[in-house]
Amino acid sequence: MLGAITGDLVGSRFEFKNIKSKDFEFFHPNCRLTDDSYMTFAVCKAFLDHLENGDDLDSALVTNMQNIGRKYPNAGYGNHFFRWLNSENPQPYNSYGNGSAMRVSPVVYLYDDLDEILKAAEKSAQVSHNHPEGIKGAQAIAGAAFLARQGKLKNEIKNFAKQFYNLDFTLNEIREDYRFYVTCQQSVPQAIVAFLEGNDFEDVIRNAISIGGDSDTIAAMAGTIAESFFNVNEDIENRVLSYLPDDLMKIYERYINFLNSKIS
């Protein structure tokens, strides 16, 4: 989850002003939380409400996404999703946008079995992004991150992800011509390759941003996997947490406490 938020923050200032380079200031005064982070926290709280309190998961997802989305309305939501956020009776709208994959990171540590992770990823997606490609994007990111959490090697993670996408390209091959795409099909594979080519957590985020396109979301997805594989150093963690308003910080602390309770 922290990896996704980091990617969102660092990539936020490049979303509509792409940089085709890895050479940039990592944290900058123009960095901000976007819809990627807000919906990640909404998913996190919904799953905690479900696991701790027995709330119906679908209802909790809708409620928390709408509550947080309406509280932070200027975060850069897509038009269809913004209407969904403000609907009195929100229904899935067959989306295959990458919003399903950008918000899935909390499930990676909430469950301890790959099948459970894939089911949770599907649940997190289908309340809005119920197109098979929308679900597939969430499952690919969550499953890859879970395997990284288990200590699997990069080639094992790649072989898993190849069940979902063609990954036979390098960032150098696509960087010059890659443009802004918001579909899972055209951004999730790029995020996975950004992870596969990374040498450490920060390098993965730089990889993801360097190809341009939907920079904050690609970095959020890549960061989800990178957090589990490389971990996030304390300096980056402290910088990221300093951006969180009190309500989101409470969700984050609740999440960490829940994970610690699982260990103990």
N, C-alpha and C positions, 0 to 999 in steps of 0.2 A: 504493500500500500504506500509506504514512504517513497519507494522508487517511482511509482506512478505520479505522485504529487510533485516530486523533484523534476521529472521530465516535463510535466505540465508547466511548472513555474519557469524553468529555464527556457523552454521552448516558446513560451507565451509571446514574447516580444518579436519572435520571428515568424509567427503564423501567417501574417499578411505582408511580411517584409523579409522574405527568405534570404538566408545566407548559405551559399554553396561552399562552405568551408568549415573546418573543425576549430578554427582559430578565432575564438570570441571570448569575451568576459562571461564567466559562468553565471554568476549572480550579478544583476544589474538593477539600478533603480526602476527600470521599466518592467521588471518581472512582476507578474501578478497571478493569482489563482484564476482559472477559467472554469468553464462548465465541466471539463474533465475531472477536476478536483472536487467540485461541489457534488457531482453525481457519484463519485467514488465514496465520499462520506455518506451520501444517502444510502447507497448499497450497503456500506458497512453497518450503519445503524439499523437498517432493515433486517439484516441477518442476525445481528446481536439481539434485536427485539424478538426474533423468531427463536433463536437458540436459548436465550436466557428466560424469556417470558412466555414462550409458546404462541406468540402472535402468528396468524396466518401469513405465510411468506409473501404471497402475491400482493395481498393487501398492504403489508408493511412496506414493500418495495414502492408501490404506487404512492402511498401516503408520504413516505420520507422523501422521495424524489420531488413530489409536488411541494411539500413544505419547504424544503431547502431551496428548490428551484425558484419558488415564488419569493423567498426571502432575498435571494441574490439573482434578480432578473436580468442583470446586464452583464452576464458572464460569457456571452458568445454562443448561446444555444442555436442549433439549426432551426429553421422555420417550422418544420413539421413537429420537431420535439418541443419547441416552445408552445405550440398550440396544444400539444398533449399535456404539458405541464399545467396549462391554464384551463383545461377542459373539466367540466363538471362530471363527466363520465368517461374517463380516459380509456381508450381501447388500443390494443396493439395495431400498428399501422403498416405491417409488412416491410419494415425498414431493414436494409442491409448496410446501413451506415456504420461507421467505426465507433459510434457512441456506445455500442454494446461491449466492445473490447477495451475501450479506454477506462471503463468504470468497474471492471471485473476483479481488480487486484485483491480486494479484501477476502475473497473466498479462498485464496491460495493457502492461507494459514489457518483457516477455520475448520478445515476437514483434513483427514489424514489418509485418504484413499483416492486414487486417480479417478475411479468411477464416480465417487461422490463429488469430486472437484468438477468433473465434466457436467454432472447433473446440476450442481449449484450454479455453474456458469450459464447453463441453459436457462435456469430459472431467472437469473439476474438479467438476462437479455430479453426474454420473451414477453415481458409485460409491455414492451414497446417495440423492440426489434425482433419480431417473431419470424422474419424471413429466414430460411435455412442458412443463408450466407451471413446474416447477422448473428445467429446462434453459433455458427462455425467459427467466426472471428473471436468471440468471447471464449469459446472452448480451446482454441489454439493457443491463445495467450495464457489462459489460466493453467492449461495442462503443461505447457512448456515451463512455466514458472514453478509449478509443483514438482516437476522432475528436477529442476535446478535445486529446489529446496531439499530434495532427497539426495543430492550430491551426484546426480548423473553427469556424465561428461557431455561436452558440447555436441559430439557426433550422435549421441543417444537422443539428446533433445532435438537435434535437427531431424533425425529419422522419425521421431514422433510428429513433429510439425509438418513433415512432408506428406503425412496422411491428409493434410488439409490444403496445402499450397505447394506450388512449384517454387523452390528456393534456389534454383540453379542460376544465380546471378550474383554479382558483387555490387557493392555500393559505388565503386568507381565506374562501373559500366553504366549505371543508371543516373548518376548524379547530374550530369549536364542537362539531360532532357526530362528528368522527373518533374512533374508539376503537381498542382493542388488537387488531390482526390480525397473524398470523404467516405468512399465505400470500403468495407472490410477487404474485399478482393484486391484493392489497389493500394492498401496501406498496411495491413497486418503483415503480409510477407516481408515488406520492407523493414518493419520494426523488428521482426525476428532476425533478419540478416544483420541489422545494426547490432543486435546483441551478439550474434555469432562471431562477428568481426571485432568485437570489443576486447580490450586488454584489461580493463577494470571498469568499475561502475561509471565513473565520470566519462571515460572514453566511449562507453555505449551511448550515453546521452548525447555526446558530441557527434557520434556517428549518425544518430537518428536525425538530429537537427541539420546536419550538413547536406542532406539530400534535398532539402526544401520541402515544398508541399505543406501538408497540415502538420506543421512542425511540433506544436505542443502535444498533439494526440499521438503522433508517431513516437515521440520521446516518452510519453506516458506509458505506452504499450511496451516499448523496449525496456524502460525502467522497471516495469513490473517483473520481467524475467531477470534483469540484471541484479535487482535487489536480492533475489533468492540465490543467485549464483555467486556474486561477489560480496554481498552485503554493502551497506551504506556507511561511510565513515562518520565519525562523531561530528566533525566540523560541518559537513553537508547536512546531517540530520538537524543540528541546532539551527542552522540558517533557514532550513525549510520550515521547521516548527515555529520560527519567529513570525512567519507570515500568517499563521492560522488565527482567525478570530476565536473568541472564547467558546462559542458554541461548537465549532469544529474541533477545537482542542479537547473539549470534554468527550467527544466521540472517539477521538484518537486515544485518549487515556483509557477510556472504557474498553476499547479494542485491545490495547496492550495488557490491561488487567485480565481480560478474558483469556488471552493467549497464555499469560503466566499461570493462570489457574489450571489450564489444561496440563501444563508441565508438572505442576506440583501435585 
